Amino acid sequence: MSEKYKFFDPAGMYFVTMSIVGWVDLFTRPELKHVIIDSLRYCQKEKGLVIHAWCLMPSHLHLVISSENKLSDIIRDFKKHTSKKIIKTIEHIHESRKGWVLDLFNEVADHLKRVKDYKVWQDGNHPEILTSAKFTRQKLDYLHDNPVMDEIVDEPEEYRFSSARDYYSNKKGYLEVDKIE
């Protein structure tokens, strides 16, 4: 497998994307969004995850991250924990799509030996190391402009589930952000 999309530099800063199986718009419910926020906050506090930028879209999550600890382990644990928490949350909230969403996640898991009941996240996270200021700026702009391109908001800083608030306004976002200057 290529080294291009792996966490190969322990001191590096990476742009990663994690997507929901089938690109299901799962993060339209506040409860499910906060599963992700709370889990990222936990990874920051307990696992040493440093978040430089982030954006939670309806079907995926973008992050610019670094850590003194092994990023691949942090992301693996994050996805494993949030998968279980997402399923429990879907089962307990009023989710009109509960039946077909759980059926989809179960059907995908049926074809995999390593997954027991439900598969929520697609495999991989496509880490790209940020090696230059230009490439870093490109990824920050892409990440923060995502909700604008998806016509959720008019301006990046209007989106509550993103670090654009920290970068472009005086408002504080949901997560601590180690801004890239």
C-alpha positions in Angstrom: 0.0 0.0 0.0 1.2 3.5 -0.8 2.7 5.7 1.9 0.9 8.6 0.4 -2.2 8.2 2.5 -0.8 7.1 5.9 0.3 8.8 9.0 4.0 8.4 8.4 5.4 11.4 10.1 4.7 11.4 13.8 5.5 15.1 14.1 3.4 16.0 11.1 0.1 17.9 10.7 -2.5 16.2 8.7 -5.7 16.9 6.8 -8.1 13.9 7.2 -11.6 13.1 6.1 -13.9 10.5 7.6 -17.1 9.6 5.8 -20.2 7.8 6.8 -21.0 4.5 5.0 -23.1 5.3 1.9 -22.5 9.0 2.5 -25.7 9.0 4.6 -26.5 12.5 5.9 -26.3 11.3 9.5 -25.2 14.6 11.1 -28.4 16.4 10.6 -29.7 15.6 14.1 -28.2 17.7 16.9 -27.7 14.6 19.1 -25.6 12.9 16.5 -23.5 16.1 15.9 -22.8 16.3 19.6 -21.6 12.6 19.7 -18.8 13.8 17.4 -18.1 17.0 19.3 -18.0 15.3 22.7 -15.8 12.5 21.3 -13.3 14.9 19.7 -13.2 16.9 22.9 -12.4 13.7 24.8 -9.6 12.8 22.3 -8.2 16.3 22.9 -8.2 16.0 26.6 -7.3 12.4 27.1 -5.5 11.3 24.0 -3.4 14.3 23.1 -5.2 15.1 19.9 -4.5 18.6 18.6 -7.2 20.1 16.4 -6.0 22.9 14.2 -9.2 23.1 12.1 -12.4 21.0 11.7 -15.7 20.9 10.0 -18.6 18.4 10.6 -20.7 18.1 7.5 -23.9 16.1 7.2 -22.1 13.0 5.9 -18.5 13.5 6.8 -15.9 15.1 9.0 -12.8 17.1 8.0 -10.0 17.7 10.4 -6.6 19.3 10.4 -4.8 17.5 13.3 -1.5 16.7 14.9 -0.4 14.9 18.1 2.6 13.8 20.0 0.8 10.4 20.2 0.1 8.0 17.3 -2.6 9.7 15.2 -3.6 6.4 13.5 -4.5 4.9 17.0 -6.4 8.1 18.0 -8.5 8.0 14.8 -9.1 4.3 15.1 -10.3 4.6 18.7 -12.4 7.7 17.8 -14.1 5.9 14.9 -14.7 2.7 17.0 -16.2 4.7 20.0 -18.3 7.0 17.9 -19.7 4.1 15.8 -21.1 2.5 19.0 -22.3 5.8 20.4 -24.0 6.8 17.1 -25.9 3.5 17.0 -27.0 3.8 20.6 -28.1 7.4 19.9 -30.0 6.5 16.8 -31.9 3.8 18.7 -32.9 6.2 21.5 -33.8 9.5 19.7 -36.7 10.3 17.4 -35.0 9.4 14.1 -37.4 9.0 11.3 -34.8 7.2 9.2 -33.9 4.8 12.0 -35.0 1.6 10.2 -33.2 2.1 6.9 -30.1 3.6 8.4 -29.6 0.8 10.8 -30.4 -1.7 8.1 -27.8 -0.2 5.8 -25.1 -0.1 8.5 -26.0 -3.8 9.4 -25.9 -4.9 5.8 -22.5 -3.4 5.2 -21.2 -5.1 8.4 -22.6 -8.5 7.3 -20.0 -8.6 4.6 -17.1 -8.0 7.0 -15.5 -10.4 9.4 -14.0 -7.7 11.6 -17.3 -5.8 12.2 -19.9 -7.4 14.5 -23.2 -5.6 14.1 -23.0 -2.2 12.3 -20.5 -0.4 10.2 -20.9 3.4 10.5 -17.7 4.9 9.1 -16.1 4.1 5.7 -12.7 2.5 5.9 -9.7 4.9 5.9 -9.4 8.6 6.5 -7.2 9.7 3.6 -4.5 11.5 5.7 -2.6 14.1 3.7 0.4 15.6 5.4 0.5 19.4 5.2 4.0 20.2 4.1 3.8 23.8 2.8 2.0 27.0 3.8 0.2 27.0 0.4 -1.1 23.5 0.7 -2.1 24.1 4.3 -4.1 27.3 3.3 -5.7 25.3 0.5 -7.0 22.7 2.9 -8.1 25.2 5.5 -10.1 27.1 2.8 -11.6 23.9 1.5 -12.6 22.7 4.9 -14.1 26.0 6.0 -15.8 26.7 2.7 -17.5 23.3 2.7 -20.7 24.4 4.3 -20.9 27.4 2.0 -20.4 25.2 -1.1 -23.1 22.9 0.3 -25.4 25.9 0.6 -25.9 25.4 4.4 -24.7 28.9 5.2 -23.6 32.1 3.3 -20.4 32.7 5.2 -18.0 30.1 6.7 -18.1 31.6 10.2 -21.9 31.2 10.3 -21.6 27.5 10.5 -21.6 26.3 14.1 -19.9 22.9 13.5 -16.6 24.2 12.2 -13.5 26.0 13.3 -14.3 28.9 10.9 -15.8 30.8 13.8 -12.4 30.6 15.6 -10.6 31.7 12.4 -12.8 34.4 11.0 -14.8 35.9 13.8 -14.7 36.7 17.5 -17.0 33.8 18.2 -15.7 30.7 19.9 -16.5 27.3 18.4 -17.5 24.1 20.1 -13.9 22.8 20.3 -10.5 24.1 21.4 -8.6 25.0 18.2 -4.8 25.4 17.9 -5.1 27.9 15.0 -2.6 27.9 12.2 -1.3 31.4 11.7 
